Amino acid sequence: MSVDALFRPFTVKSLTLPNRIVMAPMTRSFSPGGIPTSDVAGYYRRRAEGGVGLIVTEGTVVERPAARNDAKVPVFHGEALPEWRKVVEEVHAAGGLIAPQLWHVGSARGQGADWQPLGKVDSPSGFTTPGNRKLEPMTDEDIADTIAAFGRSARATRELGFDAVEIHGAHGYLIDQFFWNGLNDRADKWGGGTIADRARFGAEVVKAVREGVGPDMALILRLSQWKSHDFGAKNAHDPAELEQWLSPLVEAGVDVFHCSQRRFWEPEFEGSDLNFAGWTKKVTGLPTITVGSVGLDGEFIAAFGGAGSKPASLDGLIARLEKDEFDLVAVGRALLADPHWVEKIRDGRHDELKDFERAAMATLS
């Protein structure tokens, strides 16, 4: 099958991509003290040199005490900002485009039995998992300060010369914790019995980021149904609920939805072959990014347990893209293992595609 559909330009607002391939955000934990190094800049530059249409950085956290759960995850404030400028300059020098992913982990704990939070943990209702209330819920002051922190990082995004911005609202982290009734049972305006009610916090974050980056920068919001600790969880159980969830976010200023699945080919709702990105585009009319095991035969959660993956056919993906089920395709592990993946796909060099091995996660190749 021809790969031409992957190599059509795409424009949203002032952002024009040379192709439909996005580098998915992947936590790397190579930024000691939260400061990205020259190795981090080189890692992103190599993907730009390899032809990625848009690079979305690993999650980089806003200015709240426990916004990250790993001391080597990069921050997006203070002393880190001059180093992020260097990342942007290297990517641009290689002809690439780049967006930071702004993040707050909320009550998601870090790795290891001896892990301790880096400050007061933010949580909608004090739950660490459904039914397990161990923390103090966020106060109105906490919520206001968190929204403002996203706004400050958004302003820095524009000032540093990034090309777009992405907000991490997926995978059971803070924004998603507000969306999900399993972790949000607040009785005030930040909670409620419907997904539209619980979308308020996310919408206010989007508004703050939109104000920070201005009207012309493309604003991407990453969403998922699944959570890192519950693969079967759903914020929306049918298309009607999906529309209720997404409408406030569209009104707040989202331009593109980045729709995370563990396997992009899986239908989102019974009775339709549309995946999460397909349904999101159908109910909002906005462009969407699909993601989840693109180009590999194994899904990425298994990689954390040591599982490798081999290259897989893109025919099913391209068939969906040709039907405009979604607009862009995010690639994670295949690009982590091989910065030249895009060129090899474009040029039909399939025999040169690399397997993904867990060892790739231990370096910034």
N, C-alpha and C positions, 0 to 999 in steps of 0.2 A: 504493500500500500504506500502511496506517495505521502511524504511528510510535509508537503507544501503548506498544509493548514497550520502547522506549528510555526511557520516562518513568514506569516503575514504580519505586517505592522499593526499596531493597536494604539489608539489614542483615547485618553480620558483626561478631561481638563487640559492642563498645560503639559501633561506627561505623554510623550509618544515613544512607544517601545518598538524596537526593530523586529521583534518576534513575540510569540505568545508564551515564552518560557520564563518562569519566575523561580528564583532560588528560594526555597522554603526556609523560614526561620528555624534554626537548629541550635539549641543550647550547647555551647562548647566548653565553657568554664575555663577559659585560658586568659582571663583578665584579672591578675592578682590585685586584691584591694578594690576591684571594680573598675580598674583603669585598663582600657584596651591597649595592647602593645603593638610594636611594629610588626610582629608576627601575625596579629589579627588583621592589620591593614593589608599585609601581603596575601593572606588567605582570601580576602574578598577581592583584591585586585586580580588574582589569578582566575577567579570565576568570571570577572568582567572581560579579561583577555580571552577567555574561552567562549564568549559569545552569549552569556545569559542576558535575557532581555531586561529584567529587573531583579536586583538583589534585594531581598528583605533580610536585614540582619537578624542574628540571634536576639532573643528577648533581652531588652536593656531597660533597667528599672527606673521608675520615677522616685522623687525625693520624699520617701516615707521610711520610718525606722526599720521596718521588717518587710520592705517591698520585695526583697530577694531572700531566698533560702539557701544560698550558696555564696560564699565570700568571693568566689572567682567569677561569678556572673557579672557582666559589666553594668555600670550605672549610666544614667543619662542626665547628669547634673554635675556642677562643681568642677573638680579637677579633671574629670573624664572628658569634658567637652572639647578642649583643645586637641585631645587625641582622636576624638571622633572626627574632627575637622580633617585630620591627616588621612583618616580612612576614606572620607569623601573625596579628597584630592587625589588619592591613589586610584580609586575606582574611576573617577572622571578622566584621569590621565590615560587610562586604559580604554576609554570610550564607553564605559558602563554607566548605568543608572542605579541609584541605591535609595532605599527607604529604611529608617530605623523602625524596629518594632518596640513600642512603648508598653511596659509590663508592670504588673504588681501581682505577686503570687498569692496574696491573701493568706488564708490559713493552711495552704498546702505546705506540708513539712518537707524538710530537706532529707538527704540520704544519710543513712547510718544510724545505728541504735543510740549513739551518743550525741546526735544532732541537737543543737540549741538555737532558738531564734535569735536574730540579730537586733531585736528590739521588741516593742509592744506589737503583737500580732493583730492585723486588721481582719475582721470577719463580720459578715452581715449580722449574724445572730449568735455567734460564739461556737458554732459547730465546727468540728474538724472533719467528721463524716456524719451522714444522716443519723440523728438520734444520739449523737455523742457530743454533748455540749461541754466544752472544757475552757472556753475563753469568754472574755467580756465582749458583748456586741459593740460595734462601732457607734460612737456618739454622733450627733449631727455635726459637731465640730470636726471629728475625725473624717467624716464623709466630705465635708466642705474642703478640708485641707487636702484630701486625696484628689478630689476633682481639680483643685487649683494646681497641684503638683503635675498632673497630666498636662494642664495648660502651659505651665512653665517649660516642660520638656518639649511641647509642641512649638513654642516660640523658638527654642534653641534649634529645633529641626530646620526651621526656615532660615535662621541666622547662619547656620553652619553650611548651608548650601545643598542639603539633601533634596532629592527630586520628588519624593512622596513621603507619606507617613503611614504606618500601620499601628493599630491598637490591638493588643492581645486580649480578646474577650472570650477565649475558649478554654477547654481542657480542665475545667475545675479550678481555675485561678480566680482572682478576686472578682472581676466583672462577671464572670460566669457563675460565681457563687451567689451573686445577687439575682441572676436570671433563674437559678434552679430552686424549685420549692423544697428540694432535699436539704438545702443549706440556708435558705432564707425563709424564716417564718415571722418576719417583722410585721407589726401591726400598724406601723406608721406609713408615710408616703413612700418609703423605700422598699416596702414589701407589698403583700396583697395576694389575693387568691388567684389572680390570672397572670399569665406570662406578660401581658401588656403592662400590668402594674409593676411587676418586678424588673421590667426593662428600663425603668426610670433612671436608675443609677448609671447604667450604660449609656443612655441617651445624654445625660448631663456630662459624662466624660467626653462623648463625641462632640457636644457643643463646645466644650472648653478647648478641645484639640482643634476644632474647626476655627475658632476665634484665634488660636495661637498661630496656625499655619497660614491663615488667610483664605480667601475664597477660591484661589486658582490652583492650589496644590491638591493633588489627588489624595483622598483620605480613604484608607482601606481598613476594614474591621474584620478581624479573624474570629470566626465562630465555630463551635462544634456542638453536637448533641452529646457525645461521649465525654466522660471525665477520666482523668488519669487513674482513678481508683474505682471506676464503675463504667465499663465499656457499654453497658446496655442502657444507660441513663438517657432520658430525652427531656429537653425543655419544651419541645412542641411535638405532640403526638399525631398531628394530622395537618394538612395544608392550611386549614383555617387558623389553627393555633400558630403556625409558622408565620402567617401574615400578621397576626396580632403582635407577635414578638418583634418582627422586623420593621413594621410601619413606624413606630416611634424613632427607631434608629435611622431610617431613611430621612424622616423629617428633621432629625438633629444634624444631618450633614454627611452621612456616609456616601461615598461615591462607588465603592467596590466592596463586595463581600467575599472574604476568603474562607471557603467552606471546608473545614477539616473533617475528613473521614479516615478511618484506618485503611480502607480499601475503596478506591474511587468508584469502582464498578458496582458497588452494592446499592440497590434501590433504597431510597429514604423512607417511602411510605408504601404500604401494601396497595397493589392494583396499578402501579406505574413503574416503569423502568428508570425514571428520572432519579439521579442521585441528589445528594444534598445541594450541590451547586446548581443543578438543574432546577430543582424546586424553588430555590432561593431566587434565581433569575426569573422564573415564571411568576412568582407572587409579587416581586418588587419591580421588575422591569430594569433593574440595574445590572451592570456587568458583574460576573462572578469568576472566582478562581477555584478550580478543583484541585484536590491534593489527596494523596494517600496511596502509597506503594506504586507510584508511577515508575515504570521502567524496570521493576524488580519483581521477583516471584514470591517474596516473603514480606510480611507487613512489619512496620518499624518497631512496634512495641517488643516484638520477639528479639530484636537486635540487642536490647538492653540485657537480655538473658544469654547473649552470646551467639544467637543465630545469625548465620550469614544468608545472603540472597544472591541469586544469579540474574543476569539480564533477562527481561521478559519482553514480549511483543508489545508494541504501541498501537497495534491495529485497532483495538477496541476503543482506546482513548481518542485516536484520530477520527474514527467514525462519529463519535459523539461531538467532537469539536467541529467537524464539518457540518453537523446539523445545528450548530450554535446552541447546544445544550448549556454550554458555559463558554467563557471567552478566553480565559488564561489557564495555564497549567503550572502548578508549583511542583518542583522536583527537589527532594531532600537528599536521601542517602546516596542516590546515584551520583549527584553532584559533589557530595562530601567525599566520596571515594575517588572521583575523577573530575578535575576542573575542566577537562576538555570534552565532557559528555555531550554538550550541545553541538560542538563541531562534528563529532563523530556521527551523531544522529543525522545532522544536516547533510553530511557527505556520504552517508550510507556505509560507514566503516564499522559495521556491526560486529565484525570479528575482533575489533579492538576494544569493545566495551568491557569494562572490568566488573568482576564480582564485587559485592559489598561484603566486607568482613568487619567484625566488631573492632578489630585493631585500628580501623580508620577513625574511630571516635576518639582515639587516644593521642592523635596528632593533628596539627594544623597544616596538612599537606597542600 
